[in-house]
Amino acid sequence: MLQILKRRIGEMRTIKTLCTDAERHAHADGAREPGLEHFLLAALDLPDGTLERAARAEADAAAGTRA
């Protein structure tokens, strides 16, 4: 139970970081609201490797469906 709670708290921190950084990218771009491109840039900035893990999982899933 404690491990699940720790993982969820980590996920919430990642989401908060993602949203905050997307907003920062939007403002730097002169946009009032973050768009998809700002979230993508923010995801690339994530230090915990979340984007890399998600891309790897997607690639593994795609490879499994083609096999």
C-alpha positions as CSV (number, residue, x, y, z in Angstrom):
1,M,0.0,0.0,0.0
2,L,2.8,2.4,0.9
3,Q,4.6,1.7,-2.4
4,I,1.4,2.5,-4.4
5,L,1.0,5.8,-2.5
6,K,4.6,6.8,-3.1
7,R,4.2,6.0,-6.8
8,R,1.0,8.1,-7.0
9,I,2.7,11.0,-5.2
10,G,5.6,10.8,-7.7
11,E,3.1,10.8,-10.6
12,M,1.3,13.9,-9.2
13,R,4.7,15.7,-9.0
14,T,5.5,14.8,-12.5
15,I,2.1,16.1,-13.8
16,K,2.6,19.3,-11.8
17,T,6.1,19.8,-13.3
18,L,4.8,19.0,-16.8
19,C,2.0,21.6,-16.5
20,T,4.2,24.3,-14.9
21,D,6.9,23.8,-17.6
22,A,4.4,23.8,-20.4
23,E,3.0,27.1,-19.1
24,R,6.6,28.5,-19.0
25,H,7.2,27.4,-22.6
26,A,3.9,29.0,-23.7
27,H,4.7,32.3,-22.0
28,A,8.2,32.3,-23.5
29,D,6.5,31.8,-26.9
30,G,4.2,34.7,-26.3
31,A,1.1,32.4,-25.9
32,R,-1.4,32.9,-23.2
33,E,-2.2,29.2,-22.8
34,P,0.0,26.2,-23.4
35,G,-0.6,24.1,-26.4
36,L,0.4,20.6,-27.4
37,E,3.8,21.8,-28.6
38,H,4.5,23.4,-25.1
39,F,3.5,20.1,-23.4
40,L,5.8,18.2,-25.7
41,L,8.7,20.6,-24.9
42,A,8.0,20.3,-21.2
43,A,7.9,16.5,-21.5
44,L,11.3,16.5,-23.2
45,D,12.6,18.5,-20.2
46,L,11.4,16.0,-17.5
47,P,14.4,14.8,-15.6
48,D,12.9,11.5,-14.4
49,G,12.8,9.9,-17.9
50,T,9.0,9.7,-18.1
51,L,8.9,10.6,-21.8
52,E,11.6,8.0,-22.6
53,R,9.7,5.3,-20.7
54,A,6.5,6.2,-22.4
55,A,8.1,6.2,-25.9
56,R,9.7,2.8,-25.2
57,A,6.4,1.3,-24.0
58,E,4.7,2.6,-27.1
59,A,7.4,1.1,-29.3
60,D,7.2,-2.2,-27.5
61,A,3.5,-2.3,-27.9
62,A,3.7,-1.4,-31.6
63,A,6.3,-4.1,-32.2
64,G,4.1,-6.6,-30.4
65,T,1.1,-5.9,-32.6
66,R,3.2,-6.3,-35.8
67,A,4.7,-9.6,-34.8
